[in-house]
């Protein structure tokens, strides 16, 4: 009886060995097949990547809004001349155009005393407090903090009281915006800012009189790159906030505005 059991165990052991021998080649073949497929996919990926690197890199990307954004392999502080000029123009226009209504509305220059007024914003001045237009206050967020405080105080002194009643408006009209110029340090390296020269006029309009005066506005604007910080509440300020946020997405900030030298 014991011999029969031993014989059965030997037979079962032999059968198990045979099964293992039959399974092992199959596993080896599967492993080889998977390795081959992996190598093939790697080659395909390399070829595709090589084709992509040979293509010209796009310089403009169109957003869903229809705006185009310039891109490229540049330093984080790089801004194209077009972007810098557009930022300076947009910011100065909203900053210096003084109206009781929001800039960008078709009612600008209509001088309709019955239209809805935008609430003036109070600011600190050397004489206590003054007021600037809501549009100028929003646009002044594009100014460096300390410079912005100083500029808002000066702007309050420049803004005629009749602007807030709707009897007078001042609109900035550009004649020329120069290409940005890099500012270099003593070693000739870029100091991290640009200057943009602006030749413009502040057109003064009065109710029932039309344009009554034109004031030269010739300035040298200093600009630096920053991390973009859209801050305006679109629900509260509407299309004006959209326009200013789009401008400030360029990641720039005005650090100084000075009179343009007469010689230039």
C-alpha positions as CSV (number, residue, x, y, z in Angstrom):
1,X,0.0,0.0,0.0
2,X,2.8,2.3,0.9
3,X,4.5,1.6,-2.4
4,X,1.4,2.5,-4.3
5,X,1.2,5.8,-2.5
6,X,4.8,6.6,-3.3
7,X,4.3,5.7,-6.9
8,X,1.3,8.0,-7.1
9,X,3.3,10.9,-5.5
10,X,6.1,10.4,-8.0
11,X,3.7,10.4,-10.9
12,X,2.1,13.6,-9.7
13,X,5.4,15.2,-9.1
14,X,6.5,14.3,-12.6
15,X,3.3,15.7,-14.1
16,X,3.8,19.0,-12.1
17,X,7.3,19.3,-13.6
18,X,6.0,18.8,-17.1
19,X,3.4,21.5,-16.6
20,X,6.0,23.9,-15.3
21,X,8.2,23.1,-18.2
22,X,5.3,23.8,-20.6
23,X,4.4,27.1,-18.9
24,X,7.9,28.6,-18.6
25,X,8.5,29.0,-22.4
26,X,5.1,30.7,-22.7
27,X,6.0,33.2,-20.0
28,X,9.3,33.8,-21.6
29,X,7.7,34.5,-25.0
30,X,5.2,36.9,-23.4
31,X,8.0,38.8,-21.6
32,X,10.0,39.0,-24.9
33,X,6.9,40.3,-26.7
34,X,6.2,43.0,-24.2
35,X,9.8,44.1,-24.2
36,X,9.7,44.3,-28.0
37,X,6.5,46.4,-27.9
38,X,8.1,48.7,-25.3
39,X,11.2,49.2,-27.5
40,X,9.0,49.9,-30.5
41,X,6.9,52.5,-28.7
42,X,10.0,54.2,-27.4
43,X,11.3,54.5,-31.0
44,X,8.0,55.9,-32.3
45,X,8.0,58.4,-29.4
46,X,11.6,59.5,-30.2
47,X,10.8,59.9,-33.9
48,X,7.7,62.0,-33.1
49,X,9.6,64.1,-30.7
50,X,12.3,64.7,-33.3
51,X,9.7,65.9,-35.8
52,X,8.2,68.3,-33.2
53,X,11.6,69.9,-32.4
54,X,12.2,70.5,-36.1
55,X,8.9,72.5,-36.4
56,X,9.0,76.3,-36.0
57,X,7.9,77.3,-32.5
58,X,4.7,79.4,-32.6
59,X,5.2,83.0,-31.5
60,X,1.5,83.9,-31.1
61,X,-1.4,82.0,-29.5
62,X,-5.0,83.0,-29.9
63,X,-7.1,83.0,-26.7
64,X,-10.8,82.1,-26.5
65,X,-11.6,85.8,-26.3
66,X,-9.9,86.4,-29.6
67,X,-6.9,88.2,-28.2
68,X,-3.4,87.0,-29.2
69,X,-0.7,86.4,-26.7
70,X,3.0,86.4,-27.6
71,X,5.0,83.4,-26.4
72,X,8.4,82.0,-26.9
73,X,11.6,80.7,-25.1
74,X,12.5,83.9,-23.3
75,X,13.6,85.0,-19.9
76,X,10.7,85.4,-17.4
77,X,11.4,89.1,-17.4
78,X,11.2,89.5,-21.2
79,X,8.4,91.6,-22.6
80,X,8.2,92.4,-26.3
81,X,8.3,96.1,-27.4
82,X,4.7,95.7,-28.6
83,X,3.5,94.5,-25.2
84,X,5.4,97.3,-23.4
85,X,4.0,100.0,-25.6
86,X,0.5,98.7,-25.4
87,X,0.7,98.6,-21.6
88,X,2.0,102.1,-21.3
89,X,-0.7,103.5,-23.8
90,X,-3.6,101.7,-22.1
91,X,-2.5,102.6,-18.6
92,X,-1.8,106.3,-19.3
93,X,-5.1,106.6,-21.2
94,X,-7.2,105.3,-18.4
95,X,-5.1,107.2,-15.8
96,X,-5.2,110.6,-17.4
97,X,-8.6,110.7,-19.1
98,X,-10.8,112.5,-16.5
99,X,-14.5,111.9,-16.9
100,X,-17.5,111.5,-14.6
101,X,-18.3,108.3,-16.5
102,X,-16.3,105.2,-17.2
103,X,-13.7,105.4,-19.9
104,X,-14.5,103.2,-22.8
105,X,-18.2,104.0,-22.8
106,X,-19.7,105.6,-25.9
107,X,-20.8,108.4,-23.6
108,X,-17.3,109.7,-23.2
109,X,-17.2,113.3,-24.7
110,X,-21.0,113.3,-24.9
111,X,-21.0,115.7,-21.9
112,X,-24.5,114.8,-21.0
113,X,-25.1,116.2,-17.5
114,X,-28.0,113.7,-16.9
115,X,-26.0,110.5,-17.4
116,X,-25.1,108.2,-14.5
117,X,-22.0,109.4,-12.7
118,X,-19.1,107.2,-11.4
119,X,-18.4,107.9,-7.7
120,X,-15.2,110.0,-7.2
121,X,-12.4,108.3,-5.1
122,X,-10.9,110.3,-2.3
123,X,-7.1,110.3,-1.9
124,X,-4.6,111.9,0.4
125,X,-2.9,115.1,-0.8
126,X,-0.4,117.6,0.7
127,X,-3.4,119.8,1.6
128,X,-5.5,117.0,3.2
129,X,-7.7,115.1,0.8
130,X,-8.7,115.4,-2.8
131,X,-10.6,113.3,-5.4
132,X,-9.8,111.5,-8.6
133,X,-12.0,109.7,-11.0
134,X,-12.9,106.0,-10.5
135,X,-11.2,105.2,-13.8
136,X,-7.9,106.8,-12.7
137,X,-8.0,105.1,-9.4
138,X,-8.4,101.7,-11.0
139,X,-5.7,102.4,-13.5
140,X,-3.3,103.6,-10.8
141,X,-3.1,100.1,-9.5
142,X,-0.6,99.6,-12.4
143,X,1.8,102.0,-10.6
144,X,4.5,101.0,-8.1
145,X,3.0,101.4,-4.6
146,X,5.0,104.5,-3.3
147,X,5.0,106.2,-6.7
148,X,1.3,105.5,-7.0
149,X,0.5,107.3,-3.7
150,X,2.5,110.4,-4.9
151,X,1.0,110.4,-8.4
152,X,-2.6,110.0,-7.1
153,X,-2.0,113.1,-4.9
154,X,-0.8,115.1,-7.9
155,X,-3.6,113.9,-10.1
156,X,-6.2,115.0,-7.5
157,X,-4.8,118.5,-7.6
158,X,-4.9,118.4,-11.5
159,X,-8.5,117.2,-11.7
160,X,-11.0,120.1,-12.1
161,X,-14.1,119.9,-9.9
162,X,-16.4,120.2,-12.9
163,X,-15.2,116.8,-14.1
164,X,-17.2,115.2,-11.2
165,X,-20.4,117.1,-12.2
166,X,-20.2,116.1,-15.8
167,X,-19.7,119.7,-17.1
168,X,-16.1,119.1,-18.1
169,X,-14.0,116.2,-19.4
170,X,-10.3,115.7,-20.2
171,X,-9.3,113.1,-22.7
172,X,-5.8,112.0,-23.4
173,X,-5.0,111.9,-27.1
174,X,-1.7,110.2,-28.3
175,X,0.4,111.7,-31.0
176,X,3.4,109.3,-30.7
177,X,4.6,106.5,-28.4
178,X,8.2,105.6,-28.9
179,X,9.7,102.1,-28.9
180,X,10.8,101.0,-25.4
181,X,14.5,101.6,-24.5
182,X,16.3,99.2,-22.1
183,X,17.9,101.0,-19.2
184,X,21.4,99.6,-18.5
185,X,23.6,99.8,-15.3
186,X,27.2,101.1,-15.1
187,X,28.5,97.7,-16.4
188,X,26.3,97.9,-19.5
189,X,23.9,95.2,-18.2
190,X,20.1,95.5,-18.4
191,X,18.9,97.1,-15.1
192,X,15.5,95.5,-15.3
193,X,13.5,98.5,-16.6
194,X,12.5,100.2,-19.9
195,X,11.7,103.8,-20.7
196,X,9.0,104.7,-23.1
197,X,8.7,108.3,-24.4
198,X,5.1,109.5,-25.0
199,X,4.0,112.6,-26.9
200,X,0.3,113.4,-26.3
201,X,-2.2,116.1,-25.5
202,X,-4.9,116.4,-22.8
203,X,-8.0,117.6,-24.7
204,X,-10.3,119.7,-22.4
205,X,-14.0,119.6,-23.3
206,X,-16.7,121.7,-21.6
207,X,-20.5,121.3,-21.8
208,X,-22.0,123.4,-24.6
209,X,-18.6,124.7,-25.7
210,X,-16.8,121.6,-27.0
211,X,-13.0,121.5,-27.0
212,X,-11.7,124.6,-25.2
213,X,-8.1,123.7,-24.6
214,X,-5.3,121.3,-25.4
215,X,-2.5,120.7,-22.8
216,X,0.8,119.1,-23.9
217,X,1.4,115.8,-22.1
218,X,5.0,114.8,-23.1
219,X,6.4,112.2,-20.7
220,X,9.1,109.6,-20.2
221,X,7.6,106.5,-18.5
222,X,9.7,104.0,-16.7
223,X,8.4,100.4,-16.7
224,X,9.5,97.2,-15.0
225,X,8.4,93.5,-15.3
226,X,6.4,92.0,-12.4
227,X,4.3,88.9,-11.8
228,X,0.9,89.6,-13.4
229,X,-1.7,90.5,-10.8
230,X,-5.2,91.1,-12.2
231,X,-7.1,92.7,-9.3
232,X,-10.2,94.5,-10.6
233,X,-13.6,93.2,-9.8
234,X,-15.3,92.6,-13.1
235,X,-18.8,92.3,-11.6
236,X,-18.4,95.7,-9.9
237,X,-16.6,97.7,-12.6
238,X,-17.7,95.9,-15.8
239,X,-15.9,96.3,-19.1
240,X,-13.5,98.8,-17.6
241,X,-12.1,96.1,-15.2
242,X,-11.9,93.7,-18.1
243,X,-9.8,96.1,-20.1
244,X,-7.5,97.0,-17.3
245,X,-7.1,93.4,-16.2
246,X,-6.2,92.4,-19.8
247,X,-3.5,95.2,-19.9
248,X,-2.1,94.2,-16.5
249,X,-1.8,90.5,-17.6
250,X,1.3,91.6,-19.5
251,X,3.1,91.6,-16.1
252,X,4.3,95.2,-16.1
253,X,4.4,98.1,-13.7
254,X,5.1,101.8,-14.0
255,X,7.7,103.0,-11.5
256,X,8.1,106.6,-12.7
257,X,6.6,109.3,-15.0
258,X,8.7,112.4,-15.7
259,X,8.6,115.3,-18.2
260,X,10.2,114.5,-21.5
261,X,13.5,116.4,-21.9
262,X,12.9,119.3,-24.4
263,X,16.0,118.4,-26.4
264,X,14.4,115.1,-27.3
